[in-house]
Amino acid sequence: MPQDLLGFLKLSLKNLEDGIEKAGSSAKVSELSVIGSIKEVISYSEKVIEKGLCLSSSRGIKGFGYICDGRWSIVSTDNVTSISKVGSDIAISFKNGELGILREEGGLVLGPSYVRILLRGYSIEIPYNDYREAGRQSHVIKKVLPIVIDTLRKADESFSKCIKLYRL
C-alpha cells in the first residue's frame, strides 16, 4: 500500500502538471494560483505521508498502531492507509484511490485526476484539466487551503519531532 500511495501522489502531480501545461498562456493568474496551491498540497502530502510511514515501519507497526508516543494512530491494510491524531479531528487517509486531508470544518480529497473541495457540508469536484472551473471556484478553494495546509503542518511538525527523538 505505501508504494501505491506514493505512486498515486506522483500520478496526481503529473496529471495536475499536464493540466497546467494544457492551459498554457490562456490561463488567468487566479486559475494558475489555485492550481499551484493544489500542487503544493500534493507535494506537502507526499512529504508528510513518507514521514508517517517511516515512523510506522520503525516501530514495526503492521495493520494498526500508534506513533509519536501514542499521539497519532496509523492504520495500514491492503486498501487503506490512514493517519489520525488521537483526540483530534485531524485525518489523512488514502482509500479507494483518493487521498483525503480532512478536519471537522473542511478539507480536500485528491483523486488521480480531480480535487474535491469539502467545506461544512458543501462539496465540489474540479478536474485537474479544468483550470477555468478552478478559477471560478477559487473563493471556496481559498477557504479550504488554510485548513488543509494547517493539517499537514501539524502532522509534519509532530512527525519531524518524533523522527529526531527516535533518531531515524
Backbone as a ProteinNet text record, in pm:
[ID]
protein_1_A
[PRIMARY]
MPQDLLGFLKLSLKNLEDGIEKAGSSAKVSELSVIGSIKEVISYSEKVIEKGLCLSSSRGIKGFGYICDGRWSIVSTDNVTSISKVGSDIAISFKNGELGILREEGGLVLGPSYVRILLRGYSIEIPYNDYREAGRQSHVIKKVLPIVIDTLRKADESFSKCIKLYRL
[TERTIARY]
79.7	0	84.4	185.9	262	315.8	364.7	414.8	301.1	181.4	65.1	29.6	35.6	2.3	99.9	227.2	326.9	318.8	291.9	271.4	148.7	43.4	-78.3	-49.1	28	60.9	142.2	235.5	315.2	227	131.7	38.8	-49.8	-100.6	-183.8	-106.2	17.2	101.4	126.6	152.9	175.6	50.2	-67.4	-192.5	-221.2	-191.1	-210	-115.5	10.8	107.9	68.6	12.7	-36.3	-149.3	-237	-345.4	-293	-188.9	-127.5	-64.1	5.5	70.9	-32.3	-144.3	-250.1	-309.7	-317.5	-372.9	-286.4	-156.5	-63.1	-81.3	-69.4	-75.8	-219	-318.5	-456.8	-513.4	-444.6	-493.6	-470.4	-567.2	-556.3	-469.1	-420.7	-334.9	-409.6	-537.2	-614	-628.9	-646.3	-659.2	-528.5	-419.7	-288.7	-251.1	-293.5	-265.2	-331.9	-457.7	-530.6	-466.1	-434	-371.7	-235.2	-160.2	-30.9	-45.4	-150.6	-174.9	-208.5	-287	-320	-193.5	-108.3	19.5	104.3	104.7	178.1	122.7	-9.6	-72.4	-31.9	-29.9	9.7	154.2	243.7	385.3	403.6	334.3	344.1	286.9	176.8	115.8	213.5	283.7	381	487.6	537.6	641.4	590.2	470.4	413.6	385.4	328.4	295.9	422.3	526.4	653.2	706.6	698	744.4	659.9	528.4	439.6	466.1	486.1	513.8	651.1	747.5	881	871.5	796.5	777.8	706.1	607.6	531.9	621.3	701.4	788.6	898.6	945.6	1049.8	997.4	868.3	805.9	753.6	773.5	729.7	578.4	509.2	362.4	315.4	230.9	168.6	18.1	-56.2	-201.1	-245.8	-227.9	-271.6	-172.9	-152.1	-65.7	-57.9	24.6	41.4	184.8	200.3	332.8	339.8	459.7	483.3	427.2	469.1	428.4	277.1	207	62.4	-19.2	46.6	-27.7	-95.5	-46.4	-102	-129.4	-240.5	-268.1	-249.9	-209.9	-192.4	-256.7	-331.7	-394.6	-344.6	-294.1	-245.8	-289.1	-380.7	-426.7	-402.2	-455	-434.9	-491	-605	-666.4	-685.6	-634.2	-649.2	-519	-479.7	-374.2	-431.3	-433.1	-493.1	-404.8	-382.8	-306.1	-396.6	-420.2	-510.2	-446.3	-473.4	-424.8	-523.3	-473.7	-557.8	-621.4	-753.3	-825.7	-844.1	-829.5	-840	-922.6	-952.3	-1030.1	-942	-811.9	-718.8	-712.6	-732.5	-722	-661.1	-567	-506.4	-522.3	-600.3	-625	-624.7	-581.9	-581.2	-669.9	-777.9	-874.4	-940.8	-957.1	-1025.7	-969.3	-838.2	-775	-792.3	-825	-839.1	-761	-698.1	-628.5	-709.9	-752.4	-829.1	-743.9	-750	-684.2	-797.1	-841	-967.8	-959.2	-1042.9	-1069.8	-1220.9	-1268.5	-1413.2	-1473.2	-1404.5	-1460.5	-1441.2	-1359.5	-1342.5	-1214.2	-1191.3	-1069.6	-1072.8	-974.8	-962.3	-958.3	-1014.6	-997.9	-934.5	-815.4	-742.6	-762	-812.2	-822.8	-708.8	-699.5	-590.4	-600.2	-722.6	-738.4	-832.9	-859.8	-951.5	-921.5	-977.9	-974.4	-1118.6	-1156.3	-1288.8	-1270.4	-1342.5	-1335.8	-1453.2	-1425.4	-1529.6	-1523.3	-1636.5	-1640.7	-1777.7	-1786.3	-1910	-2032.8	-2027.4	-2140.4	-2143.9	-2061.6	-2054.2	-1945	-1972.9	-1874.4	-1876.6	-1758.5	-1747	-1623.9	-1636.7	-1525.8	-1476.6	-1345.8	-1285.7	-1180.9	-1198.5	-1095.8	-967	-853.2	-724.9	-709.3	-771.7	-755.5	-857.7	-946.2	-1044.6	-1000.2	-897.1	-841.9	-940.2	-1033.9	-1135.6	-1225.9	-1268.2	-1352.5	-1274.8	-1147.7	-1064.1	-1064.1	-1055.9	-1059.6	-1194.2	-1303.5	-1438.2	-1462.8	-1403.7	-1424.2	-1312.2	-1231.2	-1114.7	-1153.9	-1270.1	-1311.7	-1334.7	-1390.1	-1411.9	-1278.8	-1197.2	-1067.6	-981.3	-986.3	-904.9	-951.7	-1077	-1124.2	-1075.6	-1060.9	-1022.5	-871.1	-796	-649.8	-583.2	-618.4	-554.2	-582	-700.7	-735	-645.3	-631	-551.8	-403.7	-351.7	-209.8	-181.9	-273.6	-255.3	-255.4	-342.4	-347.3	-214.4	-164.9	-37.2	78.7	75.2	181.3	187.6	71.1	69.1	125.2	85.8	138.7	288.8	332.6	474.1	558.5	514	589.4	598.5	488	486.3	575.3	564.7	645.3	793.5	826	966.7	1026.8	951	998.4	1022	930.3	943.5	1062	1083.1	1196.4	1327.7	1336.6	1457	1470.6	1359	1360	1403.2	1351.5	1384	1513.7	1571.4	1696.7	1687.4	1583.9	1564.4	1625.9
-120.4	0	127.5	142.2	266.9	300.8	201.8	230.6	275.1	212.2	254.4	398.9	433.7	569.1	670.4	643.4	736.6	743.1	630.2	629.1	710.1	699.4	776.7	926.8	968.2	1110.6	1159.5	1078.7	1116.4	1126.3	1032.7	1036.9	1161.4	1192.8	1312.3	1437.5	1445	1560.5	1571.3	1458.8	1459.2	1505.3	1453.4	1493.2	1641.4	1692.5	1835.2	1918.1	1876.6	1948.6	1944.4	1831.4	1822.9	1922.3	1938.2	2035.9	2177.7	2207.3	2340.4	2363.9	2261.7	2273.7	2294.8	2223.5	2236.1	2377.4	2436.6	2571.6	2672.3	2652.3	2741.1	2886	2972.9	3116.8	3168.3	3083	3130.1	3132.7	3073.1	3069.3	3202.5	3238.1	3360.5	3333.7	3440.9	3430.1	3360.7	3394.7	3333.7	3183.1	3141.3	2998.7	2925.2	2983.4	2921.3	2921.4	3024.3	3032.6	2917.7	2891.9	2782.8	2648.8	2627.8	2502.5	2486.6	2594.9	2590.7	2553.9	2604.5	2571.9	2424.1	2369.5	2226.9	2143.9	2189	2121	2121.1	2233.5	2244.4	2146.5	2133.7	2040.8	1896.8	1860.7	1724.6	1697.6	1791.9	1774.2	1765.4	1851.4	1852.1	1721.9	1673.9	1547.8	1432.6	1429.9	1323.2	1323.2	1441.1	1454.5	1406.7	1448.9	1413.4	1263.5	1208.4	1065.9	981.1	1021.1	947.4	945.4	1058.3	1063	972.3	977.6	892.8	745.4	708.1	567.8	524.8	616.9	588.3	560.2	644	622.5	490.4	461.1	336.8	215	215.6	99.9	89.9	203.5	198.7	137.3	147	90	-51.4	-99.7	-235	-250.3	-143.6	-147.4	-216.5	-313.8	-384	-383.2	-321.2	-315.8	-192.4	-192.2	-79	-56.2	70.2	102.4	251.5	288	428.5	471.4	595.3	653.8	781.6	832.5	956.4	947	844.1	823.5	822.5	763.9	748.9	869	972.1	1092	1075.7	983.5	959.3	811.1	778.7	638.2	618.8	498.8	467	331.6	327	203.8	180.6	62.6	31	-110.7	-121	-250.6	-254.7	-356	-368.7	-250.6	-195.5	-88.7	43	52.8	176.3	208.9	333.8	386.4	511.6	516.9	629.6	671.5	801	858.1	960.9	943.8	1033.5	1077.6	1201.1	1249.9	1205	1138.6	1086	1202.9	1196.4	1300.2	1428.6	1423.6	1542.9	1509.9	1612.6	1592.3	1581.9	1567.6	1561.7	1419.2	1408	1277.1	1293.6	1207.2	1199.1	1053.3	1029.1	889.1	867.4	748.5	706.2	583.7	596.4	487.5	496.1	382.5	375.7	473.1	487.2	573.6	721.7	760.2	901.5	930.1	1045.1	1089.9	1201.3	1180.7	1281.6	1347.9	1479.5	1557.2	1636.9	1592	1639.2	1686.3	1783.3	1830.5	1845.3	1873.4	1886.4	1994.4	2105.8	2218.1	2208.5	2116	2102.1	2030.8	2021.2	1957.4	1934.3	1858.5	1823.7	1672.6	1625.7	1486.8	1492.1	1435.8	1435.6	1301.8	1306.8	1187.4	1187.9	1086.6	1084.1	1195.5	1244.8	1349.4	1460.9	1471.4	1574.1	1606.8	1717.9	1754.5	1781	1728.8	1754.3	1844.3	1954.6	2051	2023.5	2010.8	1989.5	2104	2170.5	2282.7	2288	2244	2247.5	2201.1	2081	2024.5	2056.8	2149.2	2185.8	2103.1	2050.9	1969.4	2002.8	2020	2042.9	1969.9	1908.7	1835	1910.9	1929.4	2003.3	1915.2	1884.3	1807.8	1889.7	1822.5	1892.2	1965.3	1914.6	1979.6	2090.7	2117.2	2224.9	2345.9	2412.8	2526	2642	2652.1	2758.4	2739.8	2614.9	2586	2612.3	2580.6	2608.8	2758.3	2839.5	2984.5	3031.9	2974.2	3013.8	2975.7	2866.8	2819.2	2863	2957.9	2997.1	3047.9	3112.5	3163.5	3049.4	2937.6	2821.6	2753.9	2738.4	2673.1	2751.9	2884.2	2967	2958.3	2918.5	2897.5	2763.5	2665.2	2530.9	2514.4	2579.6	2561.4	2587.5	2694	2712.3	2596.7	2538.4	2423.8	2305.5	2279.6	2165.7	2185.6	2303.6	2332.2	2322.5	2372.9	2365.3	2219.7	2138.3	1996	1928.7	1953.1	1893.6	1948.5	2076.9	2138.7	2074.9	2056.1	1995.5	1853.3	1777.3	1640.9	1644.4	1732.1	1742	1779.1	1878.8	1920.4	1807.1	1740.5	1631.4	1515.8	1478	1367.9	1403.6	1528.6	1571.5	1561	1602.8	1591.7	1445.3	1359.1	1216.9	1153.8	1192.9	1139.4	1178.5	1303.1	1346.6	1271.2	1256.1	1187.2	1041.4	975.5	834.9	818.2	929.5	931	844.6	871	795.7	868
0	0	0	83.1	79.3	-59.1	-132.4	-267.2	-357.5	-340.9	-419	-387	-259.8	-216.4	-273.6	-263	-316.2	-468.4	-532.4	-677.4	-716.3	-635.7	-658.7	-652.9	-552.7	-539.3	-658.6	-703.9	-821.5	-946.5	-961.7	-1074.8	-1067.7	-949.3	-932.1	-968.7	-923.4	-953.7	-1103.5	-1168.1	-1312.8	-1386.9	-1346.8	-1411.5	-1391.9	-1274.1	-1248.3	-1333.7	-1342.3	-1425.6	-1572.8	-1617.5	-1755.3	-1778.3	-1678	-1687.6	-1696.2	-1619.9	-1623.4	-1759.7	-1809.9	-1940.3	-2051	-2041.1	-2140.6	-2138.7	-2019.6	-2007.6	-2081.8	-2072.1	-2142.8	-2104.3	-2201.9	-2175.4	-2167.2	-2194.6	-2190	-2048.2	-1953	-1815.5	-1745.7	-1660.7	-1581.2	-1458.7	-1400.5	-1282.2	-1168.6	-1148.2	-1039	-1059.5	-1184.5	-1215.2	-1188.1	-1232.4	-1209.9	-1062.5	-989.9	-847.1	-771.9	-804.2	-739.2	-772.5	-899	-940.8	-874.7	-864.1	-795.9	-649.2	-585.1	-444.4	-427	-518.3	-512.4	-532.9	-623.8	-647.7	-520.1	-449.4	-323	-219.6	-212.9	-118.6	-150.1	-277.6	-316.4	-274.8	-301.8	-265.6	-114.3	-40.5	105.3	162.1	103.8	148	134.4	22.3	-1.6	107.3	141.4	243.3	379.9	417.6	547.5	555.5	450.4	449.9	455.8	383.3	390.3	533	603.6	742.6	831.4	814.5	894.2	871.4	746.2	714.2	764.2	762.1	816.1	966.1	1037.7	1181.3	1207.4	1125.5	1139.8	1121.3	1016.5	991.6	1096.6	1148.9	1251.9	1381.3	1402.2	1521.2	1495.5	1373.7	1340.3	1335.9	1304.2	1301.2	1173.8	1193.2	1080.5	1106.3	1020.6	1037.6	1113.2	1245.7	1327.8	1440.8	1473.3	1585.8	1608.6	1704.2	1741	1714.9	1672.6	1653.7	1734.9	1751.6	1827.3	1968.9	2039.5	2178.7	2196.6	2102.2	2112.8	2070.1	2018.5	1977.3	1841.7	1761	1627.5	1612.1	1546.6	1515.4	1365.9	1328.9	1187.6	1160.4	1051.8	1006.2	865.1	839.7	705.9	670.7	575.2	526.2	376.3	311.1	166.9	88.5	133.1	54.4	128.6	250.5	328.1	400.7	394.7	481.1	544.7	676.5	746.1	863	874.1	984.2	1050.6	1181.1	1253.5	1383.2	1421.6	1550.1	1657.2	1759.5	1866.7	1941.6	1960.9	2033.7	1956.2	1826.7	1743	1619.6	1541.8	1419.4	1295.5	1313	1200	1144.5	1012.3	947	808.7	778.4	645.6	605	499.9	464.6	314.3	277	137.5	128.1	51.2	39.1	-97.4	-161.8	-291.5	-394.2	-397.5	-497.1	-472	-348.4	-312.8	-185.1	-181.1	-61.4	1.4	124.4	196.7	302.8	307.7	412.5	475.5	593.2	646.2	790.2	819.4	955.2	965.2	1082.4	1100.6	1010.9	996.9	921	769.7	723.7	579	543.1	412.1	364.7	215.4	170.1	28.5	14.2	-96.1	-135.9	-273.4	-284.6	-411.1	-480.1	-601.5	-683.9	-783.6	-867.7	-965	-1069.2	-1094.2	-1196.3	-1153.4	-1024.1	-975.2	-829.4	-785	-644.1	-601.8	-486.4	-431.5	-309.8	-309.3	-200	-106.4	22.5	122.7	222.7	242.6	336	401.7	526	604.6	525.4	473.9	401.3	252.8	209	67.7	2.5	-115.2	-185.2	-333.5	-390.8	-534.8	-585.2	-701.1	-761.6	-884.3	-892.5	-1003.4	-1070.5	-1199.9	-1271	-1282.3	-1276.4	-1286.8	-1419.4	-1524.1	-1654.2	-1679.1	-1582.4	-1596.9	-1514.9	-1564.2	-1491	-1483.1	-1577	-1572.5	-1450.6	-1427.4	-1310.8	-1181.7	-1180.8	-1063.4	-1034.8	-1138.5	-1121.2	-1070.2	-1122.7	-1078.9	-933.3	-888.9	-751.8	-657.4	-699.7	-619.2	-481.1	-468.4	-337.3	-237.8	-283.8	-196.8	-166.2	-268.1	-251	-152.7	-161.7	-71.9	73	96	233.1	288.6	201	244	255.1	168	166.8	301.8	374.6	505.8	602.4	595	679.7	644.8	515.9	468.3	499.2	470.3	497.1	647	730.8	875.7	922.7	865.3	899	866.6	746.7	705.4	788.4	819.9	900.5	1039	1102	1235.5	1232.1	1131.8	1119.2	1093.1	1004.1	968.9	1090.4	1166.5	1285.8	1387.4	1410.8	1507.5	1462.1	1334.6	1282.2	1282	1249.8	1249.6	1389.2	1491.6	1629.8	1667	1628.3	1660.7	1588.9	1465	1388.8	1455.8	1503.7	1575.4	1707.2	1778.1	1906.8	1891.4	1788.8	1764.5	1686.6	1643.6	1566.3	1440.1	1362.3	1237.2	1120.9
[MASK]
++++++++++++++++++++++++++++++++++++++++++++++++++++++++++++++++++++++++++++++++++++++++++++++++++++++++++++++++++++++++++++++++++++++++++++++++++++++++++++++++++++++++

